Amino acid sequence: MATINIRPVRTRADREMFIRFLWKIYEGNPYWVPPLLMDRRKLIDKRKNPFYQHADAEFFLAEQEGEMVGRVAAIVNHNHNKEHNENIGFFGFFECINDQPVADALLGAARAYLRGKGVSEMRGPANPSVNDEYGLLVDGFDRSPTILMTYNPPYYVTLLERYGFTKAKDLYAYLLSQDTVCSERLERANNIVKQRNRLSFRSIDMKNFKRDVAIIKQLYSAAWAKNWGAVPMTDAEVDAMAKDLRPIVVPDLVIFVEVQGRPIGFALTLPDINVALKHNKKGRLIPGLLQLLLHKKEINLARIVVLGVLPEYLNTGAAGVLFYETATRARKLGYQYGEAGWVLEDNVRMVKAAEALNGTITKRYRIYALPI
């Protein structure tokens, strides 16, 4: 068997190899959406991505007979460990040819790095965190990923499980259709909840974008604090994400729910620009923008990225009403379909809300864990 060489990413050329390896694995796959190269560069840049201000990370390349055959990252997210009182590390950005020895060598390198950091468990994939692309696709390979969701070949499941990983948690993606989402009974039920709790809704104000982003920061930290694996984003992380997403935001799909003028929750829904970017085969910016313009009318799906309310309103039904409000606004804007994802498999309230809107699980993602 040819020697497998694992080495850390050190140079600009290494980083380009790390990013462009995606094309070796996926080129020709009808479901894959090529990412924008500039976005991938920023994602792994320890100087430009504020995530790395509170995390340690090492990126690895695998080579065999002078050819690149895989990549992986090892990550210690100190904010995660502080938030959850854990001592774990993560692996992410895993891509590999269908070869178990190569996968074992890559995952072994990540494990050794994390062992050197003194952590007790390796979890993932996280690319690089729960607030980015998260989880391994384990069901739904015949559908393209929506915006900010992952995609991978089916054989990755085998590579990870043969290495020793076991399931930590599954994440669901629900598909919603305007043909089945609404009913008179559901409309009446939502109106009752709105009136009982004096709920009102407003769209994000693009003229006061910074103000509303600051409100989102506060709500996100408070509303998701108890969710499994959730880590509050730092101010710098929220600002960076807001800057990146602002050009594609549809104001009526970024919704605040309020009680007597006080924001108690929000929903962030984005048009699935992957429908257009799928045509941008090389991942370059200018052709990508052109494809977005050319194929914008084909975007008939929106993804609910984040939706939640403050803990004291969890039992009021406010989250379900916010879910319904998002669906009705999307219908008025002409979106035929919606994806609600990801949703933790044991998040009973959100699972019930998705089922109430006749959502069906079309994709399933998994977070794996392995003792160090």
Backbone torsions as a table, in degrees:
resi	resn	phi	psi	omega
1	MET	NA	135.6	-180.0
2	ALA	-65.1	145.2	-179.6
3	THR	-65.4	137.2	176.1
4	ILE	-101.6	121.5	-178.9
5	ASN	-105.3	120.9	176.9
6	ILE	-107.0	127.0	179.3
7	ARG	-141.0	150.3	179.9
8	PRO	-75.6	152.8	174.6
9	VAL	-73.0	126.3	-176.9
10	ARG	-128.5	-32.0	-173.1
11	THR	-114.9	169.6	176.0
12	ARG	-60.6	-38.8	178.3
13	ALA	-63.4	-38.8	176.5
14	ASP	-60.8	-43.7	-179.0
15	ARG	-62.9	-39.1	178.0
16	GLU	-65.7	-39.5	176.5
17	MET	-62.4	-42.3	-180.0
18	PHE	-58.3	-45.3	-177.7
19	ILE	-72.8	-47.9	-172.3
20	ARG	-75.8	-9.0	175.4
21	PHE	-60.4	-25.0	177.8
22	LEU	-52.4	-40.1	-176.6
23	TRP	-66.6	-30.6	177.8
24	LYS	-65.9	-38.5	-177.9
25	ILE	-77.8	-39.2	-166.5
26	TYR	-111.6	-15.2	-175.1
27	GLU	-56.7	128.8	-176.8
28	GLY	94.6	-12.5	176.4
29	ASN	-75.0	120.7	-174.3
30	PRO	-68.1	-13.6	-176.4
31	TYR	-101.2	-17.2	-177.2
32	TRP	-72.4	143.5	175.5
33	VAL	-113.3	112.4	-180.0
34	PRO	-62.3	129.7	178.6
35	PRO	-76.9	162.7	172.2
36	LEU	-74.0	129.0	-178.0
37	LEU	-57.7	-39.6	-178.3
38	MET	-63.4	-35.2	178.1
39	ASP	-68.6	-39.8	179.3
40	ARG	-66.8	-38.3	178.5
41	ARG	-61.9	-43.4	-179.4
42	LYS	-66.4	-36.6	-175.9
43	LEU	-63.0	-35.7	-177.3
44	ILE	-102.5	5.8	-178.4
45	ASP	-83.4	111.6	-176.3
46	LYS	-68.8	-16.4	178.3
47	ARG	-89.6	-33.5	-173.6
48	LYS	-97.8	-27.3	-179.4
49	ASN	-90.1	114.9	-175.6
50	PRO	-64.0	-14.1	176.7
51	PHE	-55.9	-38.3	-174.4
52	TYR	-76.8	0.1	172.7
53	GLN	-71.3	-20.7	179.6
54	HIS	-128.4	24.9	-179.3
55	ALA	-145.4	148.3	170.2
56	ASP	-101.2	143.0	-179.9
57	ALA	-151.6	147.0	172.4
58	GLU	-134.3	135.2	-179.6
59	PHE	-108.9	136.2	-175.1
60	PHE	-123.5	145.2	172.8
61	LEU	-113.0	145.6	173.4
62	ALA	-114.2	130.6	179.8
63	GLU	-128.6	146.9	179.0
64	GLN	-144.1	120.9	-178.0
65	GLU	53.7	42.3	177.0
66	GLY	77.2	6.2	-178.4
67	GLU	-118.0	138.5	178.0
68	MET	-74.3	129.9	-175.5
69	VAL	-126.3	-0.1	178.5
70	GLY	179.3	170.4	178.4
71	ARG	-155.0	159.1	176.1
72	VAL	-164.7	161.4	173.5
73	ALA	-127.4	147.1	172.3
74	ALA	-115.0	132.5	-168.3
75	ILE	-137.2	133.2	169.7
76	VAL	-114.9	108.2	-179.9
77	ASN	-92.8	98.6	-175.0
78	HIS	-64.6	-31.7	178.0
79	ASN	-67.3	-35.7	175.6
80	HIS	-61.6	-49.5	-176.8
81	ASN	-63.5	-35.4	177.3
82	LYS	-69.3	-43.1	-177.4
83	GLU	-65.4	-39.5	-172.8
84	HIS	-108.3	6.1	-179.4
85	ASN	52.5	46.7	179.3
86	GLU	-118.5	172.2	176.9
87	ASN	-135.9	69.6	-174.9
88	ILE	-124.5	164.4	172.0
89	GLY	-124.5	171.5	-178.1
90	PHE	-125.7	154.6	164.3
91	PHE	-114.5	154.0	-179.4
92	GLY	-161.9	178.8	179.6
93	PHE	54.1	31.7	-177.1
94	PHE	-75.6	122.1	172.9
95	GLU	-141.7	138.5	-172.3
96	CYS	-159.1	147.1	170.4
97	ILE	-66.8	166.8	-177.1
98	ASN	-80.8	76.8	-175.4
99	ASP	-149.5	113.1	-174.6
100	GLN	-63.2	-42.4	178.3
101	PRO	-59.7	-36.9	177.4
102	VAL	-66.0	-45.8	178.4
103	ALA	-60.6	-42.7	-179.9
104	ASP	-61.4	-40.9	-179.4
105	ALA	-66.4	-41.8	179.1
106	LEU	-64.2	-51.7	-177.8
107	LEU	-65.9	-32.4	175.9
108	GLY	-64.7	-37.8	177.7
109	ALA	-66.1	-42.7	177.9
110	ALA	-63.8	-41.0	-179.7
111	ARG	-64.5	-41.8	179.7
112	ALA	-64.4	-40.1	177.9
113	TYR	-61.7	-45.5	-178.1
114	LEU	-68.4	-36.4	176.5
115	ARG	-60.8	-37.9	178.2
116	GLY	-66.8	-22.0	177.2
117	LYS	-87.5	-3.5	174.8
118	GLY	84.0	14.9	-179.5
119	VAL	-85.7	163.3	-173.0
120	SER	-106.3	-11.2	-175.6
121	GLU	-150.0	147.7	174.6
122	MET	-112.8	129.4	-175.5
123	ARG	-131.0	153.6	176.4
124	GLY	156.5	-168.2	5.5
125	PRO	-81.4	144.0	174.8
126	ALA	-128.3	127.0	-171.0
127	ASN	-122.6	69.0	0.4
128	PRO	-100.1	-0.4	-173.9
129	SER	-147.0	175.4	177.7
130	VAL	-61.8	-22.6	-179.5
131	ASN	-90.4	6.9	176.7
132	ASP	-121.1	-151.5	175.3
133	GLU	-71.9	132.9	-164.3
134	TYR	-143.0	133.7	173.4
135	GLY	94.4	159.3	177.1
136	LEU	-104.9	129.8	176.5
137	LEU	-66.3	124.0	178.7
138	VAL	-118.9	-10.3	178.5
139	ASP	-156.2	130.5	-179.2
140	GLY	110.7	35.3	-175.4
141	PHE	-73.1	-12.6	-178.2
142	ASP	-94.2	21.1	176.6
143	ARG	-133.5	142.3	177.5
144	SER	-72.5	150.1	176.7
145	PRO	-70.6	146.4	172.3
146	THR	-84.3	174.7	-176.6
147	ILE	-52.6	130.9	176.9
148	LEU	67.1	19.6	174.8
149	MET	-113.5	160.8	-173.9
150	THR	-93.6	163.4	171.5
151	TYR	-146.1	146.1	178.0
152	ASN	-158.0	160.5	177.1
153	PRO	-67.5	152.9	178.3
154	PRO	-59.2	-30.3	-174.3
155	TYR	-70.5	-12.2	176.1
156	TYR	-62.0	-33.1	178.7
157	VAL	-58.9	-45.8	-179.9
158	THR	-65.4	-43.8	-179.2
159	LEU	-58.8	-44.4	-178.1
160	LEU	-70.2	-43.2	-175.5
161	GLU	-72.2	-33.4	175.6
162	ARG	-69.4	-26.5	175.8
163	TYR	-71.4	-25.6	178.2
164	GLY	128.4	-2.1	179.5
165	PHE	-68.6	144.7	173.6
166	THR	-127.4	161.2	-177.6
167	LYS	-63.3	131.9	170.1
168	ALA	-102.1	-43.1	-178.0
169	LYS	-164.0	144.1	173.2
170	ASP	-103.8	149.9	179.3
171	LEU	-122.0	136.0	-177.0
172	TYR	-106.5	147.7	168.5
173	ALA	-119.2	119.5	-179.0
174	TYR	-97.9	134.3	173.7
175	LEU	-97.2	128.1	178.5
176	LEU	-113.1	140.2	177.1
177	SER	-121.1	138.1	179.2
178	GLN	-63.6	-18.7	178.8
179	ASP	-70.0	-23.7	-174.8
180	THR	-126.3	-2.7	-172.0
181	VAL	-73.9	-36.0	-171.4
182	CYS	-106.8	150.9	174.3
183	SER	-156.0	159.5	179.0
184	GLU	-63.4	-38.5	-179.7
185	ARG	-63.1	-43.7	-179.7
186	LEU	-68.2	-37.0	177.3
187	GLU	-61.1	-45.7	179.6
188	ARG	-63.2	-44.2	-178.7
189	ALA	-62.4	-41.6	179.6
190	ASN	-68.4	-36.6	177.6
191	ASN	-64.5	-37.6	178.2
192	ILE	-63.4	-45.1	179.6
193	VAL	-63.9	-41.5	179.1
194	LYS	-61.1	-46.5	-177.3
195	GLN	-69.5	-41.0	-177.8
196	ARG	-62.8	-38.6	-176.1
197	ASN	-102.7	5.3	178.6
198	ARG	53.8	48.2	-178.3
199	LEU	-85.1	140.2	172.5
200	SER	-135.2	162.5	-175.3
201	PHE	-129.6	146.3	172.8
202	ARG	-144.8	152.3	177.8
203	SER	-82.8	160.2	173.5
204	ILE	-60.9	140.8	-179.6
205	ASP	-96.4	104.3	-175.9
206	MET	-65.8	-21.5	176.6
207	LYS	-76.5	-21.1	176.2
208	ASN	-122.9	49.0	-172.9
209	PHE	-60.6	-46.2	-178.3
210	LYS	-62.6	-39.6	178.7
211	ARG	-61.5	-46.5	-177.4
212	ASP	-71.1	-32.4	174.3
213	VAL	-63.6	-37.5	177.5
214	ALA	-63.6	-37.9	176.8
215	ILE	-65.4	-41.5	178.7
216	ILE	-61.0	-41.1	177.5
217	LYS	-54.9	-48.4	-177.1
218	GLN	-64.9	-45.0	-178.4
219	LEU	-65.9	-42.2	-177.0
220	TYR	-63.1	-43.8	-179.5
221	SER	-63.7	-38.9	-176.4
222	ALA	-81.9	-41.1	-172.4
223	ALA	-76.4	-28.5	-175.7
224	TRP	-105.5	7.8	-172.3
225	ALA	-58.9	-33.9	-174.4
226	LYS	-98.2	0.3	179.8
227	ASN	-71.1	144.6	179.9
228	TRP	-59.2	122.8	176.1
229	GLY	78.9	-5.7	-176.8
230	ALA	-69.4	139.9	177.9
231	VAL	-132.4	121.8	178.2
232	PRO	-57.1	137.9	176.7
233	MET	-78.9	143.9	175.1
234	THR	-72.0	164.6	177.6
235	ASP	-56.3	-41.8	-178.8
236	ALA	-65.0	-37.9	178.9
237	GLU	-67.2	-44.2	179.2
238	VAL	-63.2	-43.5	-179.7
239	ASP	-62.1	-41.0	-179.9
240	ALA	-66.1	-42.5	179.0
241	MET	-66.2	-42.3	179.2
242	ALA	-60.8	-40.8	178.2
243	LYS	-62.9	-41.5	-178.8
244	ASP	-69.8	-37.8	-174.4
245	LEU	-87.9	-19.4	-175.2
246	ARG	-51.7	-41.5	-177.8
247	PRO	-63.0	-21.8	-177.8
248	ILE	-109.9	2.2	-179.8
249	VAL	-64.9	133.1	168.5
250	VAL	-101.1	108.4	-171.1
251	PRO	-51.4	-39.4	-177.9
252	ASP	-70.4	-8.0	178.4
253	LEU	-106.8	6.9	168.5
254	VAL	-111.9	102.8	-164.1
255	ILE	-118.1	131.1	171.3
256	PHE	-100.0	135.8	170.6
257	VAL	-104.4	133.3	-173.8
258	GLU	-129.4	155.1	171.3
259	VAL	-122.6	112.6	-177.8
260	GLN	50.7	44.3	175.8
261	GLY	84.5	-4.7	179.1
262	ARG	-96.0	121.6	177.6
263	PRO	-66.9	128.2	179.7
264	ILE	-120.9	-0.9	178.8
265	GLY	-179.8	170.9	177.5
266	PHE	-155.6	162.4	174.7
267	ALA	-132.8	134.1	176.1
268	LEU	-114.7	115.2	178.6
269	THR	-123.1	135.1	-176.6
270	LEU	-123.1	144.1	172.6
271	PRO	-63.7	142.2	-176.8
272	ASP	-80.4	83.1	-178.5
273	ILE	-68.3	-8.8	174.5
274	ASN	-59.9	-26.8	177.3
275	VAL	-57.6	-38.9	179.0
276	ALA	-85.2	-42.7	-176.1
277	LEU	-66.5	-17.2	177.6
278	LYS	-59.4	-24.9	-179.6
279	HIS	-84.4	-9.0	-178.5
280	ASN	-90.3	81.6	-166.7
281	LYS	-63.4	-30.2	-174.2
282	LYS	-99.5	-6.6	176.1
283	GLY	78.2	14.7	-178.3
284	ARG	-85.5	152.9	-170.6
285	LEU	-66.4	-55.7	-173.2
286	ILE	-62.3	-48.7	174.9
287	PRO	-59.7	-33.1	179.2
288	GLY	-64.2	-42.9	177.1
289	LEU	-64.1	-38.6	178.4
290	LEU	-64.2	-43.7	178.8
291	GLN	-63.5	-35.4	178.5
292	LEU	-63.6	-41.3	177.5
293	LEU	-67.6	-42.5	-176.3
294	LEU	-68.8	-34.2	-172.4
295	HIS	-111.6	12.0	-176.8
296	LYS	-57.0	-38.8	-177.8
297	LYS	-68.7	-16.2	179.4
298	GLU	-81.5	-11.5	-176.9
299	ILE	-75.8	102.4	-178.1
300	ASN	-116.2	17.3	-179.9
301	LEU	-134.6	142.3	175.1
302	ALA	-125.3	141.8	-179.4
303	ARG	-104.6	126.4	171.9
304	ILE	-77.8	105.8	-174.4
305	VAL	-82.6	-45.4	-177.4
306	VAL	-141.3	136.4	175.5
307	LEU	-154.3	127.6	178.7
308	GLY	-175.4	167.9	179.7
309	VAL	-132.2	165.0	179.4
310	LEU	-61.6	149.7	-175.0
311	PRO	-53.2	-37.2	-177.3
312	GLU	-69.9	-9.4	178.9
313	TYR	-110.6	8.2	-177.1
314	LEU	-62.9	-34.0	-176.2
315	ASN	-91.4	6.0	-177.1
316	THR	-91.5	-14.7	-174.2
317	GLY	90.0	3.5	-176.6
318	ALA	-62.0	-36.5	-179.8
319	ALA	-64.8	-41.1	178.1
320	GLY	-63.2	-40.0	178.4
321	VAL	-66.0	-38.5	177.4
322	LEU	-64.2	-38.1	175.7
323	PHE	-60.1	-48.2	-178.6
324	TYR	-65.7	-41.0	178.6
325	GLU	-60.5	-41.3	177.9
326	THR	-61.3	-44.3	-178.7
327	ALA	-63.8	-42.1	-178.1
328	THR	-70.0	-36.1	177.0
329	ARG	-67.9	-39.6	178.6
330	ALA	-62.1	-38.1	178.5
331	ARG	-63.1	-43.8	-180.0
332	LYS	-63.9	-28.9	-179.7
333	LEU	-85.1	-3.4	174.9
334	GLY	95.8	9.7	178.2
335	TYR	-83.9	120.6	-178.8
336	GLN	-77.1	-31.4	-174.9
337	TYR	-129.4	157.1	173.9
338	GLY	-137.1	149.0	171.9
339	GLU	-117.6	124.2	175.1
340	ALA	-101.3	107.4	-176.4
341	GLY	-175.9	152.2	1.1
342	TRP	-94.2	158.3	179.3
343	VAL	-123.0	127.7	176.4
344	LEU	-58.7	137.7	-176.6
345	GLU	-58.8	-28.1	-178.6
346	ASP	-106.4	17.1	173.5
347	ASN	-84.9	85.0	-168.9
348	VAL	-58.0	-43.1	-176.8
349	ARG	-62.4	-45.5	-177.9
350	MET	-73.4	-33.4	175.5
351	VAL	-62.7	-45.2	179.1
352	LYS	-64.8	-37.9	178.8
353	ALA	-64.1	-42.5	178.5
354	ALA	-65.1	-41.0	179.0
355	GLU	-68.1	-33.4	177.8
356	ALA	-63.3	-28.2	177.7
357	LEU	-93.2	15.5	178.6
358	ASN	61.3	32.4	175.7
359	GLY	-72.7	147.2	177.5
360	THR	-121.7	141.3	179.6
361	ILE	-75.0	116.5	179.8
362	THR	-112.0	-15.4	177.5
363	LYS	-141.8	146.4	177.5
364	ARG	-133.7	132.9	179.7
365	TYR	-117.5	156.5	-177.1
366	ARG	-133.6	139.1	167.6
367	ILE	-100.6	126.9	-178.6
368	TYR	-103.1	157.6	177.6
369	ALA	-139.8	152.0	179.8
370	LEU	-153.4	128.4	175.9
371	PRO	-61.8	141.4	177.3
372	ILE	-74.1	NA	NA
